[in-house]
Amino acid sequence: MGLRVVGLDRKPIGVLRGLNREILVWVQGLGFGIPVVIPITMIFAYRNLGRHSTTSWDKKMSLVVIHRPAGLRQRILGITGAVLFVGMLLGSTVLNHAR
């Protein structure tokens, strides 16, 4: 979707740092997936992002999120990705009902 997460040196972060980041996102951003906690952690994460232009987990890990420049190409890629995602969801639903 036009995003890359890299270290401060702009080099890829690797699998282990990537997994560590995912755990921090799950805990700090998604509140362990607990329905009552999710909105609270998301509000805090959004406020932090607005104030510091970075998320708490990326700041903690000294990571940078690089965005692909906006434009027609990026819009087409984004729409294509969304359509494919919805198509996969619908396809899996149809397959599950067919069983």
C-alpha positions in Angstrom: 0.0 0.0 0.0 3.0 2.3 -0.5 4.5 2.0 3.0 7.9 0.8 4.1 9.1 0.5 7.7 12.9 0.9 7.9 15.5 1.8 10.6 16.9 5.3 11.1 19.6 4.3 8.6 16.9 3.6 6.0 17.8 -0.1 5.8 15.2 -2.9 6.1 14.5 -3.9 9.7 14.6 -7.7 9.2 12.2 -10.4 10.3 12.9 -10.3 14.1 12.5 -6.5 14.4 9.5 -6.8 12.2 7.9 -9.4 14.5 8.8 -7.3 17.5 7.1 -4.3 15.9 4.0 -6.3 15.2 3.8 -7.4 18.8 4.1 -3.8 20.0 1.3 -2.8 17.5 -0.9 -5.6 18.8 -0.3 -4.5 22.4 -0.1 -0.7 22.3 -2.2 -0.1 19.2 -4.8 -2.9 19.4 -4.9 -3.6 23.1 -4.3 -7.3 22.7 -7.4 -7.6 20.5 -9.7 -7.1 23.5 -12.9 -5.4 22.2 -13.4 -3.0 25.1 -9.7 -2.0 25.1 -9.2 -1.6 21.4 -10.9 1.8 21.1 -8.9 3.2 24.0 -5.5 2.1 22.8 -6.4 3.3 19.2 -7.3 6.8 20.6 -4.0 7.0 22.5 -2.1 5.8 19.4 -3.9 8.3 17.2 -3.2 11.2 19.5 0.4 10.3 19.8 0.7 10.1 16.1 -0.8 13.5 15.7 1.4 15.1 18.3 4.7 13.5 17.4 4.2 12.4 13.7 5.2 8.9 14.7 3.7 6.0 16.7 4.9 5.1 20.1 6.1 1.7 18.9 8.1 3.1 16.0 9.6 5.7 18.3 10.5 3.1 20.9 12.2 0.9 18.2 13.8 3.9 16.3 11.9 3.1 13.1 10.8 5.3 10.3 7.8 4.8 8.0 8.4 5.8 4.4 5.4 6.7 2.3 5.3 6.3 -1.5 4.5 9.6 -3.1 0.8 10.2 -3.6 -0.5 10.3 -7.2 -2.5 8.5 -9.8 -0.3 5.4 -9.7 -0.6 5.1 -5.9 -4.4 5.6 -6.0 -4.7 2.8 -8.6 -2.5 0.5 -6.6 -4.5 1.3 -3.4 -7.9 0.6 -5.1 -6.5 -2.6 -6.7 -5.3 -3.8 -3.3 -8.7 -3.0 -1.6 -10.6 -4.8 -4.4 -8.4 -7.8 -4.1 -8.7 -7.9 -0.3 -12.6 -7.7 -0.5 -12.5 -10.3 -3.3 -10.5 -12.7 -1.1 -12.9 -12.2 1.8 -16.0 -12.8 -0.4 -14.3 -15.8 -2.0 -13.5 -17.4 1.3 -17.1 -16.8 2.6 -18.5 -18.4 -0.6 -16.2 -21.4 -0.2 -17.1 -21.8 3.5 -20.8 -21.8 2.7 -20.4 -24.3 -0.1 -19.1 -26.9 2.3 
